[in-house]
Amino acid sequence: MKKEKVISCAAPVISVLAMLALWAAAARVADSEFILPNIGQTLKSFFKLFGEEEFYRALFGTLARTFIAFFISLAAAFLLAAVSKKSIVAERFIKPFISVARALPTVAVVLLLLVWTNSKVAPVIVTMLVVLPTEYTGAYNALSGVDENTISALKLFGVSERDLFFRVKLKQTLPEVYSLVGSGLSLNLKLMVAAEVLAQTARSMGYLINTAKIYFEISKMIAVVLVTVILGGGIEGAFSLASKKAGKWK
């Protein structure tokens, strides 16, 4: 049991070390910072970012758009999921819209939205549309986790709707909601940066990647991507832990 636990803890570390080794080997073969900078050059650019005012403006701009897109799509997902749970007709009506949103080609939608809106609004809308199907499925599964038999029995004993929501429904759905928020926010962030690159949004992480590309600052491009990966992974990891803790309360 202890051996399995050690192996389980060591596996992610070994995986990261393997990726770093591959990176180091590839950089050595490329032998050019304009093709693939080595780890040292990238780390130098990474830490240099935190001394630039432009980086913080870009970071906060991207995070603001990410949170706006996420919470609007999450609210819409739970609303649609709740309606779907109440009526099979409503569920069948909503599903085609979700299927269309799931099949939308991201690049084409960004380009169309740039015609109809602007470079700040387009990434928000496309991120909402792309993430909505995943959030709808997660919200539907979370609501399906509520034990209706328990709810009916408690209603017979005169338990108020307020107590039912906070003491039963919320506790039963909280682990799934935490998991959904973590994975959803992480996905939103990655999609937002990609959309910003396409839309050339000012004061954004995507803008930093675009400008670094123009000036062949490959190490800076990778550094900005690393910031995005660390933020996304940190958010998902934090909510994953919260989900596990909430699961113990059920």
C-alpha positions in Angstrom: 0.0 0.0 0.0 2.8 2.4 1.0 4.8 1.5 -2.2 1.7 2.2 -4.4 1.3 5.6 -2.7 5.0 6.5 -3.3 4.7 5.5 -7.0 1.5 7.5 -7.3 3.2 10.6 -5.9 6.4 10.1 -7.9 4.6 9.5 -11.3 3.7 13.2 -11.9 7.3 14.3 -11.0 8.8 11.8 -13.3 6.4 12.9 -16.1 7.5 16.5 -15.7 11.2 15.6 -15.6 10.7 13.5 -18.8 9.1 16.5 -20.6 11.9 18.8 -19.5 14.5 16.2 -20.7 12.8 16.1 -24.1 12.7 19.9 -24.3 16.4 20.1 -23.4 17.3 17.5 -26.0 15.2 19.1 -28.7 16.7 22.6 -27.9 20.2 21.1 -28.2 19.3 19.6 -31.6 17.8 22.9 -32.9 20.8 24.8 -31.6 19.0 28.2 -32.1 17.0 30.3 -29.7 15.0 31.5 -32.8 13.7 28.0 -33.3 13.6 26.5 -29.8 15.2 28.2 -26.9 16.6 26.1 -24.1 15.1 25.9 -20.6 17.5 28.5 -19.2 16.7 31.1 -21.8 13.0 30.5 -21.4 13.1 30.8 -17.6 15.0 34.1 -18.0 12.2 35.4 -20.2 9.6 33.9 -17.8 10.9 35.8 -14.8 11.5 38.9 -16.8 7.8 39.1 -17.6 7.0 39.8 -13.9 9.1 43.0 -14.1 7.1 44.4 -17.1 4.0 46.6 -16.6 2.6 45.5 -19.9 2.5 41.9 -18.7 0.2 42.7 -15.8 -2.1 44.8 -18.0 -2.3 41.8 -20.4 -2.7 39.3 -17.6 -5.6 41.1 -15.9 -7.3 41.9 -19.2 -7.2 38.2 -20.2 -8.4 37.1 -16.7 -11.2 39.6 -16.7 -12.5 38.4 -20.0 -12.1 34.8 -18.9 -14.1 35.2 -15.7 -16.9 37.2 -17.6 -17.1 34.5 -20.3 -17.0 31.6 -17.8 -19.7 32.9 -15.3 -22.1 33.9 -18.0 -21.8 30.5 -19.7 -21.9 28.7 -16.4 -25.2 30.5 -15.4 -26.6 29.7 -18.8 -25.5 26.1 -18.5 -27.2 25.6 -15.1 -30.4 27.4 -16.3 -30.6 25.2 -19.4 -29.8 22.0 -17.4 -32.5 22.9 -14.8 -35.1 23.4 -17.5 -34.0 20.2 -19.2 -34.4 18.3 -16.0 -37.9 19.6 -15.5 -39.2 18.7 -19.0 -38.2 16.1 -21.6 -39.7 18.4 -24.3 -37.4 21.2 -23.2 -34.4 18.9 -23.1 -35.1 17.8 -26.7 -35.5 21.4 -27.8 -32.2 22.5 -26.1 -30.1 19.6 -27.3 -29.8 20.7 -31.0 -28.5 24.1 -29.9 -25.9 22.4 -27.7 -24.9 20.1 -30.5 -24.4 23.1 -32.9 -22.4 25.0 -30.2 -20.2 21.8 -29.8 -19.6 21.6 -33.5 -18.7 25.2 -34.1 -15.3 25.8 -35.7 -13.5 28.1 -33.3 -11.3 30.0 -35.8 -14.2 30.6 -38.3 -16.4 31.9 -35.5 -13.7 34.3 -34.2 -13.3 35.7 -37.7 -17.0 36.2 -38.1 -17.4 37.8 -34.7 -14.6 40.2 -35.6 -16.8 41.4 -38.5 -19.8 41.9 -36.2 -18.2 43.0 -33.0 -14.6 44.0 -32.0 -11.3 42.4 -30.8 -12.3 42.6 -27.1 -15.8 41.2 -27.4 -15.2 38.5 -30.0 -12.9 36.3 -27.7 -15.5 36.5 -24.9 -18.4 35.4 -27.1 -16.5 32.5 -28.8 -15.2 31.2 -25.5 -18.7 31.2 -24.1 -20.0 29.3 -27.1 -17.3 26.7 -27.2 -17.4 26.0 -23.4 -21.2 26.0 -23.0 -21.8 22.4 -24.2 -19.2 21.0 -21.7 -20.6 23.1 -18.9 -24.2 22.1 -19.8 -23.3 18.4 -19.6 -21.5 19.0 -16.3 -24.4 21.0 -14.9 -26.9 18.4 -16.0 -24.9 15.6 -14.3 -24.5 17.7 -11.1 -28.3 18.2 -10.9 -28.9 14.5 -11.7 -26.8 13.6 -8.7 -29.6 14.9 -6.4 -31.5 12.0 -4.8 -35.1 12.9 -5.6 -36.4 10.1 -3.3 -34.6 11.7 -0.3 -36.0 15.1 -1.3 -39.6 13.8 -1.5 -39.2 12.0 1.9 -37.9 15.2 3.6 -40.7 17.2 2.1 -43.2 14.9 3.7 -41.5 15.6 7.1 -42.0 19.3 6.5 -38.5 20.3 5.8 -38.4 23.8 4.3 -37.2 24.5 0.7 -34.4 26.6 2.2 -33.1 23.7 4.3 -33.5 21.3 1.4 -31.4 23.5 -0.8 -28.6 24.3 1.6 -28.4 21.1 3.6 -29.2 18.5 1.0 -29.2 19.7 -2.7 -26.1 21.9 -2.3 -24.1 19.2 -0.5 -25.0 16.6 -3.0 -24.1 18.8 -6.0 -21.1 20.7 -4.6 -18.3 18.1 -5.5 -19.5 18.1 -9.2 -19.9 21.9 -9.2 -16.3 22.4 -7.9 -15.0 20.0 -10.5 -17.0 21.7 -13.2 -15.7 25.2 -12.1 -12.1 24.1 -12.0 -12.0 22.4 -15.4 -14.3 25.0 -16.9 -12.1 28.0 -15.8 -9.0 26.3 -16.9 -10.5 25.5 -20.4 -11.9 29.1 -20.6 -8.4 30.5 -20.0 -6.8 28.5 -22.7 -9.5 29.2 -25.2 -9.5 32.9 -24.3 -5.7 33.2 -25.0 -6.1 31.3 -28.3 -9.0 33.6 -29.3 -7.1 36.7 -28.4 -4.2 35.6 -30.6 -6.6 35.3 -33.5 -8.4 38.5 -32.8 -5.2 40.4 -31.9 -6.8 41.7 -28.8 -5.0 44.7 -27.2 -3.8 44.3 -23.6 -4.1 40.6 -23.5 -1.9 37.5 -23.2 -2.7 36.7 -26.8 -1.3 40.2 -27.8 1.9 39.4 -26.0 2.3 36.1 -27.9 1.6 38.0 -31.2 4.1 40.7 -30.6 6.7 38.2 -29.4 6.2 36.2 -32.7 6.7 39.4 -34.8 10.0 40.1 -33.1 11.1 36.4 -33.1 11.2 36.4 -29.3 10.4 32.7 -29.1 11.5 32.4 -25.5 9.0 35.1 -24.5 6.3 33.3 -26.5 6.9 30.1 -24.5 7.1 32.0 -21.3 3.7 33.5 -21.8 2.3 30.0 -22.7 3.9 28.7 -19.4 2.2 31.4 -17.4 -1.1 30.3 -19.0 -0.4 26.6 -18.3 0.6 27.3 -14.7 -2.5 29.4 -14.0 -4.9 26.9 -15.7 -3.3 24.0 -13.9 -3.3 25.8 -10.5 -7.0 26.7 -10.9 -8.0 23.2 -11.9 -5.9 21.6 -9.1 -7.3 23.9 -6.4 -10.9 23.1 -7.4 -10.1 19.4 -7.7 -9.0 19.4 -4.0 -12.1 21.4 -3.1 -14.2 18.8 -4.9 -12.6 15.9 -3.0 -13.1 17.7 0.3 -16.7 18.5 -0.5 -17.2 14.8 -1.5 -16.3 13.8 2.1 -19.2 15.9 3.4 -21.8 14.0 1.4 
